[in-house]
């Protein structure tokens, strides 16, 4: 009891020591806290701590900032993990075949497997290339953009055979690269292809975007993301 406590206040002595367990636990907590404070005081007051405290703080802050940036770059921008599915072919497109917003032409192409209609590969990023184009940097850039939205990247050669295009599936290491061969160059003629000509083909088989003479700096992410959305 405090020395100045009025003796008129009742003093209760418990019959069972277990009733004091809460006070005992509080006492031990206070002792552990006091011990930790003594340890921290000794560490903070040491010469080694004074020499290394600032560098450690700088390194820790840099690591924390790097972790935040990495999280934003890798998790903050969610990307689709599966390719968008084809939709029924448009029955009333807004434009004619060969124009933007029109259907792909009914052209049969050869693949490394069985022949098929080019429209069956929808949706896709389609690049029509000239023979012996030597345009691997451009195609690598386009393949990376298609991979960002998990969309197939179709490369069309205007010939029945083209070793350069056939080898692309093993040379471009981004996404799903599909080399196809248009023996009559019908697709290139339909779109008046010049250099590397790119089509963004929607799930319904219409062409959402068309651009000729594409370079490695040409970006299509906006059109691809809008179409997937």
C-alpha positions as CSV (number, residue, x, y, z in Angstrom):
1,X,0.0,0.0,0.0
2,X,1.3,3.6,-0.6
3,X,2.5,5.4,2.5
4,X,-0.1,8.1,2.1
5,X,-3.0,5.7,1.5
6,X,-5.9,6.4,3.9
7,X,-6.3,3.3,6.1
8,X,-10.0,3.6,5.9
9,X,-9.8,2.0,2.4
10,X,-10.3,-1.7,2.6
11,X,-7.4,-4.0,1.9
12,X,-8.5,-7.3,0.4
13,X,-6.2,-10.3,0.8
14,X,-7.1,-13.1,-1.7
15,X,-7.8,-16.6,-0.4
16,X,-6.2,-18.1,-3.5
17,X,-2.9,-16.9,-5.0
18,X,-4.3,-17.6,-8.5
19,X,-6.3,-14.5,-8.2
20,X,-3.1,-12.5,-8.4
21,X,-2.0,-14.1,-11.7
22,X,-2.9,-11.0,-13.7
23,X,-0.7,-8.8,-11.5
24,X,2.1,-11.4,-11.8
25,X,1.9,-11.4,-15.6
26,X,1.9,-7.6,-15.7
27,X,5.0,-7.6,-13.5
28,X,6.9,-10.0,-15.8
29,X,5.8,-8.0,-18.9
30,X,7.3,-4.9,-17.3
31,X,10.5,-6.7,-16.6
32,X,10.9,-8.0,-20.2
33,X,10.2,-4.5,-21.5
34,X,12.8,-3.0,-19.2
35,X,15.3,-5.6,-20.3
36,X,14.7,-4.8,-24.0
37,X,15.1,-1.1,-23.3
38,X,18.5,-1.8,-21.6
39,X,19.7,-3.9,-24.6
40,X,18.6,-1.2,-27.1
41,X,20.3,1.5,-25.0
42,X,23.6,-0.5,-25.0
43,X,23.4,-1.0,-28.8
44,X,22.5,2.5,-29.7
45,X,25.2,3.9,-27.4
46,X,28.0,1.7,-28.9
47,X,30.6,3.1,-31.3
48,X,29.8,0.5,-34.0
49,X,26.1,1.4,-34.1
50,X,26.9,5.1,-34.5
51,X,29.2,4.3,-37.5
52,X,26.7,2.0,-39.3
53,X,23.3,3.4,-38.4
54,X,23.2,5.9,-41.3
55,X,24.4,3.6,-44.0
56,X,22.0,0.9,-42.8
57,X,19.1,3.3,-42.9
58,X,20.0,4.4,-46.5
59,X,20.3,0.8,-47.7
60,X,17.1,-0.2,-46.1
61,X,15.2,2.7,-47.6
62,X,16.6,1.9,-51.0
63,X,15.6,-1.7,-50.8
64,X,12.1,-0.8,-49.7
65,X,11.7,1.7,-52.6
66,X,13.0,-0.9,-55.0
67,X,10.5,-3.4,-53.7
68,X,7.6,-1.0,-54.1
69,X,8.7,-0.2,-57.7
70,X,9.1,-3.9,-58.6
71,X,5.6,-4.6,-57.1
72,X,4.0,-1.8,-59.1
73,X,5.7,-2.9,-62.4
74,X,4.9,-6.6,-62.0
75,X,1.7,-6.7,-60.1
76,X,0.1,-3.3,-60.5
77,X,-0.5,-3.8,-64.2
78,X,-2.4,-7.0,-64.5
79,X,-2.1,-8.7,-67.9
80,X,-4.4,-11.4,-69.3
81,X,-3.0,-14.9,-68.8
82,X,-5.1,-16.6,-71.6
83,X,-5.7,-15.5,-75.2
84,X,-9.0,-13.8,-76.0
85,X,-11.5,-16.2,-77.6
86,X,-12.9,-15.7,-81.2
87,X,-16.4,-14.4,-81.5
88,X,-18.9,-15.2,-84.3
89,X,-17.9,-13.7,-87.6
90,X,-19.4,-10.2,-88.1
91,X,-22.4,-10.3,-90.5
92,X,-22.7,-6.6,-91.0
93,X,-19.2,-5.0,-90.9
94,X,-18.8,-1.3,-91.1
95,X,-16.6,-1.4,-94.2
96,X,-15.7,-3.5,-97.2
97,X,-13.2,-6.3,-97.3
98,X,-9.7,-4.9,-97.5
99,X,-10.6,-1.7,-95.5
100,X,-10.3,-0.9,-91.9
101,X,-13.4,-2.2,-90.0
102,X,-14.1,-4.6,-92.8
103,X,-13.8,-8.4,-92.7
104,X,-10.6,-10.2,-93.5
105,X,-10.8,-11.7,-97.0
106,X,-11.7,-15.4,-97.5
107,X,-8.1,-16.4,-98.1
108,X,-6.7,-19.9,-97.5
109,X,-3.1,-20.0,-96.1
110,X,-0.7,-22.7,-95.4
111,X,0.7,-23.2,-91.9
112,X,3.4,-25.5,-90.5
113,X,0.4,-27.8,-90.0
114,X,-2.8,-28.0,-92.1
115,X,-4.1,-25.3,-94.5
116,X,-6.7,-23.0,-93.0
117,X,-8.6,-19.8,-93.6
118,X,-6.8,-16.7,-92.4
119,X,-9.9,-15.6,-90.6
120,X,-9.8,-18.7,-88.4
121,X,-6.7,-17.3,-86.6
122,X,-8.8,-14.4,-85.1
123,X,-8.2,-12.5,-82.9
124,X,-4.6,-11.8,-83.8
125,X,-2.0,-9.3,-84.6
126,X,-1.2,-10.0,-88.2
127,X,2.0,-8.9,-89.9
128,X,2.4,-9.2,-93.7
129,X,6.1,-9.2,-94.7
130,X,7.8,-9.0,-98.1
131,X,10.1,-11.7,-99.3
132,X,13.6,-11.6,-97.8
133,X,12.5,-8.7,-95.6
134,X,15.3,-9.0,-93.0
135,X,13.0,-7.4,-90.5
136,X,13.5,-9.5,-87.4
137,X,13.8,-6.5,-85.0
138,X,10.4,-5.2,-86.2
139,X,8.8,-8.6,-85.8
140,X,10.4,-9.1,-82.4
141,X,8.8,-5.8,-81.3
142,X,5.4,-6.8,-82.6
143,X,5.6,-10.2,-81.0
144,X,6.3,-8.6,-77.6
145,X,3.3,-6.3,-78.0
146,X,1.0,-9.2,-78.9
147,X,2.4,-11.2,-75.9
148,X,1.4,-8.4,-73.5
149,X,-2.3,-9.2,-74.2
150,X,-1.8,-12.9,-74.8
151,X,-2.8,-12.6,-78.4
152,X,-1.3,-14.7,-81.3
153,X,1.1,-13.0,-83.6
154,X,0.6,-14.2,-87.2
155,X,3.4,-13.5,-89.7
156,X,2.2,-13.9,-93.4
157,X,4.8,-14.5,-96.1
158,X,3.6,-13.9,-99.7
159,X,4.9,-17.2,-101.0
160,X,4.3,-20.9,-100.7
161,X,7.6,-21.3,-98.8
162,X,9.8,-18.8,-96.9
163,X,12.6,-20.2,-94.7
164,X,13.0,-16.8,-92.9
165,X,9.3,-16.8,-91.8
166,X,9.2,-20.5,-91.1
167,X,12.1,-20.0,-88.6
168,X,10.5,-17.2,-86.7
169,X,8.6,-19.5,-84.2
170,X,12.0,-20.6,-82.8
171,X,13.7,-17.2,-83.0
172,X,11.1,-14.8,-81.5
173,X,10.8,-15.6,-77.8
174,X,7.7,-13.7,-77.0
175,X,4.2,-15.2,-77.0
176,X,2.6,-17.4,-79.7
177,X,4.2,-16.8,-83.1
178,X,2.3,-18.4,-86.0
179,X,4.1,-18.4,-89.4
180,X,1.7,-18.7,-92.4
181,X,2.2,-18.7,-96.2
182,X,-0.1,-17.0,-98.7
183,X,1.1,-18.6,-102.0
184,X,-0.8,-16.1,-104.2
185,X,0.0,-13.1,-102.1
186,X,-3.8,-12.4,-102.0
187,X,-3.7,-10.9,-98.5
188,X,-0.9,-8.5,-99.4
189,X,-2.6,-7.4,-102.6
190,X,-5.9,-6.9,-100.8
191,X,-4.4,-4.5,-98.3
192,X,-1.9,-3.0,-100.7
193,X,0.9,-4.0,-98.4
194,X,4.1,-1.9,-98.2
195,X,7.1,-3.0,-96.1
196,X,5.8,-4.7,-92.9
197,X,2.0,-4.1,-92.9
198,X,0.1,-4.8,-89.7
199,X,-3.5,-5.7,-89.1
200,X,-5.2,-5.8,-85.7
201,X,-7.9,-8.5,-86.2
202,X,-10.8,-8.4,-83.8
203,X,-12.5,-11.6,-82.4
204,X,-15.3,-11.2,-85.0
205,X,-12.9,-11.2,-87.9
206,X,-12.9,-7.5,-88.7
207,X,-9.8,-5.4,-89.0
208,X,-9.7,-2.8,-86.1
209,X,-6.5,-1.2,-87.3
210,X,-4.3,-1.2,-90.4
211,X,-0.8,0.3,-90.8
212,X,1.8,0.0,-93.6
213,X,5.6,0.5,-93.4
214,X,5.7,-0.4,-89.7
215,X,9.0,0.0,-87.9
216,X,10.3,-1.4,-84.6
217,X,9.2,1.8,-82.8
218,X,5.6,1.5,-83.9
219,X,3.3,0.8,-81.0
220,X,0.0,-1.0,-81.1
221,X,-0.6,-1.7,-77.4
222,X,-3.4,0.8,-77.1
223,X,-5.4,-0.8,-79.9
224,X,-4.7,-4.3,-78.6
225,X,-5.7,-3.5,-75.0
226,X,-8.9,-1.7,-76.1
227,X,-9.8,-4.7,-78.2
228,X,-9.2,-7.2,-75.4
229,X,-11.1,-5.0,-72.9
